[in-house]
Amino acid sequence: MSNPETPRFANNLRVVFIAPVSRVVDELSPLLNQHLPQTQVSLLRSYPDRDQVAELLSAKSPTLCLLDTTADANRAFTLLGSLVKAGPNLSVVALLGSNDPDFILRCLRQGAADFMLQPFTGEQLQSTLSKMARLQPSANGDEKIAKTYCFIPAKGACGASTIACNFAYQWKRLGAKKILLADLDPLTGIVSFLLKIKSSYSFIDVLLRSGELDADLWKSVTTTSNGVDVLLAPETMAEGVNEFTDPTPIIEFARHNYDVAIADAASAYGEWNLALARLCDEVLLVTTNELPALQAAQRALSYLDANRIGRWKIRLVVNRYDREVGLNKDVIGQALHTDVYHLIPSDTESVQRALMDGRPIPAGSTFGRSMLALTDRLSGRDEPMKKNSSLTGLLSLFTRTSS
């Protein structure tokens, strides 16, 4: 299925395909011709060294690099870092031979924008191109592209909805002017209860009228709470609610009309929730450090793995953390084979007092300070700026491929 973003993105796309392995070239080249028929792809059949990287970027000014890591993982990993440092406007996609969560995470931390796994498919490529399109600025430079976050509880009562609500409020402090909080739990959504707000409409109305969705309609179905636009779940069981499996109209409208969008999901399971996890930029899996919740987190991670939701985009958040009760941070990481991204200490009094009033949890509380730290980290406020460099030449290293 074509994506309307991809043609717009492809108009300004310049692709470099670095692939020493013939099989990778043979698999991916036909897909590039199919999905990017008007785009010329420069094929490099060997890994350039550090000096040649600068020449490569100067000669081709690429916006997208497809980097084969199957020939030599260590060299490709080093090259990835060099490409990212030398080309701040370059999106690098790592091409992987297997689903190795540790290597995927290393590549993403090194600066890869996305990854693809063998055997390569048109669906994978389309998903990658759609993501790159969302990351690219529009031609006139004034289109909003929101960062999207999906909060998923490992099991009920882990506090994911409470965290999602307060995470949304934190973005006002970072200067976001338009923030969306969407309760996309069709059966047990509780955001309206947590925030003490009501609406005659829900996200079901958005899906039913997605063909006529515009700013006026959107305004009529959302409610404002403390400067955040809130799209609520249905108050009562809606007929046919289980038939909805695609939240794309909601997420895509939010991308182009907000600075940041937060989706509160019911769980990791089912087509609806999997679609949310695929569409959003970051997935925050919320658990506690109690054994039943950690077992549920392990099952959720396995389910997401089985459905090709990469570990690289999943952030494990441990809520109500108390080192005196349950497992400690290191043991949790070892047990779940993933890093603990953030700990939110137990702060029952502050949380309950705020929930009774339907207001944000105070920033000066233990919970509030932890939410400040989580938002700062996810916003990338402390990430160093990448430096650019430019040289000339390197044309002799390329084989040109075009449709």
Salt bridges, closest charged atoms under 4 A:
GLU5 OE2 - HIS256 NE2 3.18
GLU27 OE2 - ARG23 NE 3.15
GLU143 OE2 - ARG8 NH2 3.91
GLU143 OE2 - HIS256 ND1 2.46
GLU212 OE1 - ARG209 NH2 3.14
GLU235 OE1 - LYS198 NZ 3.84
GLU252 OE2 - ARG134 NH1 3.92
GLU252 OE2 - ARG255 NE 3.17
GLU252 OE1 - HIS256 NE2 3.96
ASP259 OD1 - LYS144 NZ 3.52
ASP281 OD2 - ARG255 NH1 3.43
GLU282 OE2 - LYS147 NZ 3.59
GLU282 OE1 - ARG315 NE 2.85
ASP305 OD2 - ARG311 NH2 2.94
ASP339 OD2 - ARG109 NH2 2.69
GLU349 OE2 - ARG353 NH2 2.47
ASP357 OD2 - ARG359 NE 3.24
ASP376 OD1 - ARG173 NH2 3.03
ASP376 OD1 - ARG381 NE 3.33
